[in-house]
Amino acid sequence: MLFYITNTMEMIEIKKGAKYTVTSGSGDEKPMITEGEYVGYAILGEEGALCFRVSSGDKKFIRLIPINAINYIDFDEDNLIKKDKSDDTEKTNYIV
């Protein structure tokens, strides 16, 4: 999944298999924090969603987070790929 950074000509990519922390709306007053492994992108109705493998105690499951519910994603330098805008434009998903 590529994200276009509008103030530069760079894109950043989140890698399948890498671990990220996502803060998103939960419907409650406080946001939901998801820590998990990015496994891909899915369509939820007419909307896109990021898919994360998460665990809670002994239980492991896939969490789909709708794109419009995401507040922010924490990246560390080890799980971040920077690309020039001209690279891989056919595979780019622009999140606005």
Secondary structure as UniProt FT lines:
FT   STRAND          2..4
FT   TURN            6..7
FT   STRAND          10..14
FT   TURN            16..17
FT   STRAND          19..24
FT   STRAND          32..44
FT   TURN            45..46
FT   STRAND          47..56
FT   TURN            57..58
FT   STRAND          59..66
FT   HELIX           67..69
FT   STRAND          70..74
FT   HELIX           77..79
FT   STRAND          80..84
FT   TURN            85..88
FT   HELIX           89..91
//
